[in-house]
């Protein structure tokens, strides 16, 4: 039993995505730029737009059940956008 547990631990360590601090910094910078641009376009406070973006991203992450590949994430994102557009009522 012990060798099986060791093997499972090694597999988990190898297959678990590693958190890259540099990538997280890049993502944060891109989010900041995008939110500043949106805030300027909509004449909204930057903090409000940033909070909305973070909430939207967290909702996306909580509902995502894919395999984590870039293609799968993009497909899921597109599906969510299309579903949201279909449920909106035309003004």
C-alpha positions as CSV (number, residue, x, y, z in Angstrom):
1,X,0.0,0.0,0.0
2,X,2.8,2.4,0.9
3,X,4.4,2.2,-2.6
4,X,1.0,3.1,-4.2
5,X,0.7,6.1,-1.9
6,X,4.2,7.3,-2.8
7,X,3.5,6.9,-6.5
8,X,0.2,8.9,-6.2
9,X,2.0,11.6,-4.3
10,X,4.7,11.8,-7.0
11,X,2.0,11.9,-9.7
12,X,0.2,14.7,-8.0
13,X,3.3,16.7,-7.6
14,X,4.2,16.2,-11.2
15,X,0.8,16.9,-12.6
16,X,-0.3,19.8,-10.4
17,X,0.1,23.1,-12.2
18,X,3.0,25.1,-10.8
19,X,2.2,28.7,-9.8
20,X,4.6,31.0,-11.7
21,X,4.9,34.4,-9.9
22,X,6.1,36.1,-13.1
23,X,3.0,35.0,-15.0
24,X,0.8,36.2,-12.1
25,X,2.5,39.6,-12.3
26,X,1.9,39.8,-16.0
27,X,-1.8,38.8,-15.6
28,X,-2.2,41.4,-12.9
29,X,-0.6,44.1,-15.1
30,X,-2.8,43.2,-18.1
31,X,-5.9,43.2,-15.9
32,X,-5.0,46.6,-14.5
33,X,-4.4,48.1,-17.9
34,X,-7.7,46.7,-19.3
35,X,-9.7,47.9,-16.3
36,X,-8.1,51.4,-16.5
37,X,-9.1,51.6,-20.2
38,X,-12.6,50.4,-19.5
39,X,-13.0,52.8,-16.6
40,X,-11.9,55.7,-18.8
41,X,-14.3,54.7,-21.6
42,X,-17.3,54.3,-19.2
43,X,-16.4,57.2,-16.9
44,X,-16.6,54.8,-13.9
45,X,-14.1,54.6,-11.0
46,X,-11.2,52.3,-11.7
47,X,-11.7,50.4,-8.4
48,X,-15.3,49.6,-9.3
49,X,-14.3,48.2,-12.8
50,X,-11.4,46.3,-11.2
51,X,-13.7,44.7,-8.6
52,X,-16.2,43.7,-11.4
53,X,-13.4,42.1,-13.3
54,X,-12.2,40.2,-10.3
55,X,-15.7,39.0,-9.5
56,X,-16.3,37.9,-13.1
57,X,-12.9,36.1,-13.2
58,X,-13.7,34.3,-10.0
59,X,-17.1,33.2,-11.2
60,X,-15.4,31.9,-14.4
61,X,-12.9,29.9,-12.4
62,X,-15.5,28.5,-10.0
63,X,-17.7,27.2,-12.8
64,X,-14.9,25.9,-15.1
65,X,-14.7,22.1,-15.2
66,X,-12.4,21.5,-18.2
67,X,-9.0,20.0,-18.6
68,X,-7.1,23.3,-18.3
69,X,-5.6,23.5,-21.8
70,X,-5.6,26.9,-23.4
71,X,-8.0,25.8,-26.2
72,X,-10.4,24.4,-23.6
73,X,-10.4,27.6,-21.6
74,X,-11.0,29.7,-24.7
75,X,-13.9,27.4,-25.8
76,X,-15.4,27.6,-22.3
77,X,-15.1,31.4,-22.3
78,X,-16.7,31.7,-25.7
79,X,-19.6,29.5,-24.7
80,X,-20.2,31.6,-21.6
81,X,-20.2,34.8,-23.6
82,X,-22.6,33.3,-26.2
83,X,-24.9,32.1,-23.5
84,X,-24.9,35.5,-21.8
85,X,-25.6,37.2,-25.1
86,X,-28.5,34.8,-25.8
87,X,-30.1,35.5,-22.4
88,X,-29.8,39.3,-22.7
89,X,-33.0,41.0,-23.9
90,X,-32.6,43.4,-26.8
91,X,-33.3,47.0,-25.9
